[in-house]
Amino acid sequence: MGKESKQSVSVFQVNPTVWAQALDLADGDGRRIEIRGEFDVVVHNEPLPPSKRMTYAAAE
């Protein structure tokens, strides 16, 4: 994920177990989750500032 996408949404295939562990580690405090591959997800320790966070709502 080195380059920034010009699209507003990107879709990546990530192993569900790996993704669940990343979400658990991020713990809802705004930490950055970086997807590098299906089994390579990095959770950065420093929280992102609120202006850099993205929020997605589920379609109803």
N, CA, C and O atoms as a printed pandas DataFrame, in Angstrom:
     atom_number atom_name residue_name chain_id  residue_number  x_coord  y_coord  z_coord
0              1         N          MET        A               1    0.833   -1.187    0.000
1              2        CA          MET        A               1    0.000    0.000    0.000
2              3         C          MET        A               1    0.871    1.241    0.000
3              4         O          MET        A               1    0.605    2.174    0.758
4              5         N          GLY        A               2    1.880    1.276   -0.811
5              6        CA          GLY        A               2    2.782    2.406   -0.816
6              7         C          GLY        A               2    2.225    3.647   -1.477
7              8         O          GLY        A               2    2.508    4.761   -1.036
8              9         N          LYS        A               3    1.427    3.475   -2.546
9             10        CA          LYS        A               3    0.916    4.623   -3.289
10            11         C          LYS        A               3   -0.495    4.961   -2.840
11            12         O          LYS        A               3   -1.262    4.082   -2.447
12            13         N          GLU        A               4   -0.830    6.245   -2.902
13            14        CA          GLU        A               4   -2.186    6.650   -2.563
14            15         C          GLU        A               4   -3.088    6.432   -3.761
15            16         O          GLU        A               4   -2.721    6.751   -4.892
16            17         N          SER        A               5   -4.260    5.890   -3.512
17            18        CA          SER        A               5   -5.226    5.625   -4.566
18            19         C          SER        A               5   -5.995    6.891   -4.895
19            20         O          SER        A               5   -6.253    7.718   -4.020
20            21         N          LYS        A               6   -6.360    7.039   -6.156
21            22        CA          LYS        A               6   -7.200    8.159   -6.565
22            23         C          LYS        A               6   -8.673    7.808   -6.370
23            24         O          LYS        A               6   -9.539    8.674   -6.489
24            25         N          GLN        A               7   -8.956    6.548   -6.071
25            26        CA          GLN        A               7  -10.318    6.096   -5.805
26            27         C          GLN        A               7  -10.656    6.358   -4.339
27            28         O          GLN        A               7   -9.768    6.397   -3.487
28            29         N          SER        A               8  -11.947    6.538   -4.052
29            30        CA          SER        A               8  -12.339    6.775   -2.664
30            31         C          SER        A               8  -12.421    5.481   -1.863
31            32         O          SER        A               8  -12.380    5.508   -0.633
32            33         N          VAL        A               9  -12.538    4.339   -2.558
33            34        CA          VAL        A               9  -12.635    3.049   -1.881
34            35         C          VAL        A               9  -11.731    2.052   -2.582
35            36         O          VAL        A               9  -11.705    1.992   -3.811
36            37         N          SER        A              10  -10.995    1.274   -1.813
37            38        CA          SER        A              10  -10.163    0.198   -2.351
38            39         C          SER        A              10  -10.593   -1.099   -1.692
39            40         O          SER        A              10  -10.994   -1.107   -0.528
40            41         N          VAL        A              11  -10.512   -2.199   -2.434
41            42        CA          VAL        A              11  -10.907   -3.500   -1.907
42            43         C          VAL        A              11   -9.688   -4.406   -1.894
43            44         O          VAL        A              11   -9.005   -4.552   -2.907
44            45         N          PHE        A              12   -9.416   -5.019   -0.735
45            46        CA          PHE        A              12   -8.278   -5.916   -0.583
46            47         C          PHE        A              12   -8.761   -7.232   -0.003
47            48         O          PHE        A              12   -9.696   -7.259    0.798
48            49         N          GLN        A              13   -8.128   -8.317   -0.405
49            50        CA          GLN        A              13   -8.436   -9.623    0.179
50            51         C          GLN        A              13   -7.504   -9.829    1.364
51            52         O          GLN        A              13   -6.282   -9.835    1.214
52            53         N          VAL        A              14   -8.091   -9.998    2.538
53            54        CA          VAL        A              14   -7.316  -10.219    3.758
54            55         C          VAL        A              14   -7.920  -11.417    4.480
55            56         O          VAL        A              14   -9.141  -11.548    4.569
56            57         N          ASN        A              15   -7.069  -12.276    4.989
57            58        CA          ASN        A              15   -7.517  -13.436    5.748
58            59         C          ASN        A              15   -8.378  -12.956    6.919
59            60         O          ASN        A              15   -7.949  -12.082    7.671
60            61         N          PRO        A              16   -9.591  -13.511    7.091
61            62        CA          PRO        A              16  -10.496  -13.030    8.147
62            63         C          PRO        A              16   -9.915  -13.123    9.561
63            64         O          PRO        A              16  -10.172  -12.252   10.392
64            65         N          THR        A              17   -9.145  -14.157    9.834
65            66        CA          THR        A              17   -8.549  -14.299   11.167
66            67         C          THR        A              17   -7.522  -13.201   11.414
67            68         O          THR        A              17   -7.466  -12.626   12.501
68            69         N          VAL        A              18   -6.713  -12.914   10.401
69            70        CA          VAL        A              18   -5.702  -11.856   10.513
70            71         C          VAL        A              18   -6.385  -10.506   10.698
71            72         O          VAL        A              18   -5.956   -9.697   11.521
72            73         N          TRP        A              19   -7.446  -10.264    9.935
73            74        CA          TRP        A              19   -8.165   -8.995   10.021
74            75         C          TRP        A              19   -8.801   -8.838   11.405
75            76         O          TRP        A              19   -8.755   -7.752   11.982
76            77         N          ALA        A              20   -9.388   -9.901   11.938
77            78        CA          ALA        A              20  -10.001   -9.842   13.270
78            79         C          ALA        A              20   -8.961   -9.515   14.336
79            80         O          ALA        A              20   -9.236   -8.742   15.255
80            81         N          GLN        A              21   -7.774  -10.096   14.220
81            82        CA          GLN        A              21   -6.710   -9.801   15.181
82            83         C          GLN        A              21   -6.269   -8.347   15.072
83            84         O          GLN        A              21   -6.002   -7.704   16.087
84            85         N          ALA        A              22   -6.189   -7.823   13.848
85            86        CA          ALA        A              22   -5.792   -6.422   13.659
86            87         C          ALA        A              22   -6.823   -5.484   14.270
87            88         O          ALA        A              22   -6.461   -4.513   14.934
88            89         N          LEU        A              23   -8.103   -5.765   14.052
89            90        CA          LEU        A              23   -9.150   -4.923   14.636
90            91         C          LEU        A              23   -9.123   -4.975   16.157
91            92         O          LEU        A              23   -9.335   -3.962   16.824
92            93         N          ASP        A              24   -8.864   -6.151   16.700
93            94        CA          ASP        A              24   -8.771   -6.300   18.153
94            95         C          ASP        A              24   -7.597   -5.492   18.705
95            96         O          ASP        A              24   -7.720   -4.848   19.747
96            97         N          LEU        A              25   -6.463   -5.526   18.007
97            98        CA          LEU        A              25   -5.288   -4.769   18.455
98            99         C          LEU        A              25   -5.507   -3.265   18.335
99           100         O          LEU        A              25   -5.055   -2.505   19.192
100          101         N          ALA        A              26   -6.194   -2.827   17.282
101          102        CA          ALA        A              26   -6.447   -1.398   17.090
102          103         C          ALA        A              26   -7.392   -0.871   18.167
103          104         O          ALA        A              26   -7.299    0.292   18.561
104          105         N          ASP        A              27   -8.292   -1.713   18.641
105          106        CA          ASP        A              27   -9.120   -1.430   19.815
106          107         C          ASP        A              27   -9.932   -0.145   19.702
107          108         O          ASP        A              27  -10.246    0.468   20.722
108          109         N          GLY        A              28  -10.277    0.276   18.496
109          110        CA          GLY        A              28  -11.171    1.413   18.314
110          111         C          GLY        A              28  -10.617    2.763   18.700
111          112         O          GLY        A              28  -11.389    3.711   18.845
112          113         N          ASP        A              29   -9.311    2.897   18.873
113          114        CA          ASP        A              29   -8.764    4.185   19.305
114          115         C          ASP        A              29   -8.109    4.970   18.172
115          116         O          ASP        A              29   -7.340    5.896   18.432
116          117         N          GLY        A              30   -8.396    4.621   16.935
117          118        CA          GLY        A              30   -7.890    5.386   15.804
118          119         C          GLY        A              30   -6.518    4.983   15.329
119          120         O          GLY        A              30   -5.906    5.706   14.543
120          121         N          ARG        A              31   -6.009    3.841   15.786
121          122        CA          ARG        A              31   -4.699    3.400   15.302
122          123         C          ARG        A              31   -4.780    3.029   13.831
123          124         O          ARG        A              31   -5.807    2.552   13.348
124          125         N          ARG        A              32   -3.690    3.255   13.139
125          126        CA          ARG        A              32   -3.641    2.982   11.700
126          127         C          ARG        A              32   -3.422    1.501   11.454
127          128         O          ARG        A              32   -2.520    0.893   12.029
128          129         N          ILE        A              33   -4.261    0.920   10.589
129          130        CA          ILE        A              33   -4.108   -0.466   10.162
130          131         C          ILE        A              33   -3.605   -0.438    8.727
131          132         O          ILE        A              33   -4.262    0.108    7.841
132          133         N          GLU        A              34   -2.452   -1.021    8.507
133          134        CA          GLU        A              34   -1.829   -1.034    7.180
134          135         C          GLU        A              34   -1.892   -2.457    6.623
135          136         O          GLU        A              34   -1.389   -3.397    7.238
136          137         N          ILE        A              35   -2.512   -2.602    5.461
137          138        CA          ILE        A              35   -2.637   -3.911    4.821
138          139         C          ILE        A              35   -1.513   -4.051    3.813
139          140         O          ILE        A              35   -1.398   -3.259    2.877
140          141         N          ARG        A              36   -0.682   -5.069    4.011
141          142        CA          ARG        A              36    0.441   -5.308    3.106
142          143         C          ARG        A              36    0.235   -6.550    2.259
143          144         O          ARG        A              36    0.891   -6.712    1.230
144          145         N          GLY        A              37   -0.652   -7.414    2.670
145          146        CA          GLY        A              37   -0.929   -8.647    1.942
146          147         C          GLY        A              37   -1.994   -9.431    2.673
147          148         O          GLY        A              37   -2.461   -9.011    3.732
148          149         N          GLU        A              38   -2.387  -10.576    2.115
149          150        CA          GLU        A              38   -3.472  -11.359    2.702
150          151         C          GLU        A              38   -3.181  -11.763    4.144
151          152         O          GLU        A              38   -4.085  -11.805    4.978
152          153         N          PHE        A              39   -1.914  -12.059    4.433
153          154        CA          PHE        A              39   -1.546  -12.502    5.784
154          155         C          PHE        A              39   -0.597  -11.518    6.462
155          156         O          PHE        A              39    0.035  -11.867    7.459
156          157         N          ASP        A              40   -0.485  -10.312    5.949
157          158        CA          ASP        A              40    0.456   -9.326    6.479
158          159         C          ASP        A              40   -0.278   -8.015    6.739
159          160         O          ASP        A              40   -0.430   -7.192    5.836
160          161         N          VAL        A              41   -0.730   -7.827    7.967
161          162        CA          VAL        A              41   -1.450   -6.627    8.372
162          163         C          VAL        A              41   -0.711   -6.028    9.561
163          164         O          VAL        A              41   -0.418   -6.730   10.528
164          165         N          VAL        A              42   -0.406   -4.733    9.496
165          166        CA          VAL        A              42    0.347   -4.059   10.551
166          167         C          VAL        A              42   -0.567   -3.061   11.256
167          168         O          VAL        A              42   -1.252   -2.269   10.610
168          169         N          VAL        A              43   -0.570   -3.108   12.584
169          170        CA          VAL        A              43   -1.294   -2.121   13.382
170          171         C          VAL        A              43   -0.251   -1.213   14.014
171          172         O          VAL        A              43    0.569   -1.664   14.814
172          173         N          HIS        A              44   -0.281    0.061   13.656
173          174        CA          HIS        A              44    0.681    1.024   14.187
174          175         C          HIS        A              44    0.226    1.497   15.566
175          176         O          HIS        A              44   -0.969    1.677   15.800
176          177         N          ASN        A              45    1.163    1.695   16.465
177          178        CA          ASN        A              45    0.840    2.045   17.848
178          179         C          ASN        A              45    0.328    3.467   18.020
179          180         O          ASN        A              45   -0.461    3.728   18.928
180          181         N          GLU        A              46    0.756    4.380   17.176
181          182        CA          GLU        A              46    0.338    5.764   17.362
182          183         C          GLU        A              46   -1.039    5.987   16.725
183          184         O          GLU        A              46   -1.251    5.620   15.570
184          185         N          PRO        A              47   -1.973    6.584   17.470
185          186        CA          PRO        A              47   -3.288    6.871   16.895
186          187         C          PRO        A              47   -3.186    7.958   15.828
187          188         O          PRO        A              47   -2.334    8.843   15.907
188          189         N          LEU        A              48   -4.054    7.880   14.844
189          190        CA          LEU        A              48   -4.125    8.932   13.835
190          191         C          LEU        A              48   -4.889   10.118   14.406
191          192         O          LEU        A              48   -5.789    9.934   15.225
192          193         N          PRO        A              49   -4.545   11.335   13.984
193          194        CA          PRO        A              49   -5.332   12.481   14.422
194          195         C          PRO        A              49   -6.751   12.375   13.841
195          196         O          PRO        A              49   -6.923   11.815   12.758
196          197         N          PRO        A              50   -7.754   12.895   14.529
197          198        CA          PRO        A              50   -9.136   12.771   14.055
198          199         C          PRO        A              50   -9.344   13.240   12.616
199          200         O          PRO        A              50  -10.186   12.684   11.910
200          201         N          SER        A              51   -8.609   14.233   12.171
201          202        CA          SER        A              51   -8.784   14.739   10.803
202          203         C          SER        A              51   -8.316   13.749    9.744
203          204         O          SER        A              51   -8.699   13.875    8.581
204          205         N          LYS        A              52   -7.496   12.767   10.117
205          206        CA          LYS        A              52   -6.972   11.783    9.169
206          207         C          LYS        A              52   -7.752   10.469    9.189
207          208         O          LYS        A              52   -7.522    9.604    8.343
208          209         N          ARG        A              53   -8.665   10.311   10.138
209          210        CA          ARG        A              53   -9.417    9.061   10.259
210          211         C          ARG        A              53  -10.541    9.021    9.241
211          212         O          ARG        A              53  -11.109   10.051    8.879
212          213         N          MET        A              54  -10.850    7.824    8.787
213          214        CA          MET        A              54  -11.955    7.639    7.846
214          215         C          MET        A              54  -13.040    6.833    8.545
215          216         O          MET        A              54  -12.750    5.874    9.259
216          217         N          THR        A              55  -14.276    7.224    8.337
217          218        CA          THR        A              55  -15.399    6.515    8.920
218          219         C          THR        A              55  -16.296    6.032    7.791
219          220         O          THR        A              55  -16.685    6.803    6.914
220          221         N          TYR        A              56  -16.613    4.757    7.826
221          222        CA          TYR        A              56  -17.511    4.184    6.830
222          223         C          TYR        A              56  -18.760    3.684    7.536
223          224         O          TYR        A              56  -18.673    3.028    8.574
224          225         N          ALA        A              57  -19.902    3.989    6.983
225          226        CA          ALA        A              57  -21.163    3.515    7.549
226          227         C          ALA        A              57  -21.701    2.402    6.663
227          228         O          ALA        A              57  -21.585    2.457    5.439
228          229         N          ALA        A              58  -22.279    1.409    7.282
229          230        CA          ALA        A              58  -22.867    0.302    6.520
230          231         C          ALA        A              58  -24.112    0.797    5.791
231          232         O          ALA        A              58  -24.878    1.604    6.318
232          233         N          ALA        A              59  -24.297    0.301    4.575
233          234        CA          ALA        A              59  -25.485    0.675    3.797
234          235         C          ALA        A              59  -26.722    0.055    4.442
235          236         O          ALA        A              59  -26.702   -1.103    4.857
236          237         N          GLU        A              60  -27.761    0.813    4.518
237          238        CA          GLU        A              60  -28.998    0.302    5.131
238          239         C          GLU        A              60  -29.941   -0.174    4.070
239          240         O          GLU        A              60  -31.037   -0.641    4.382
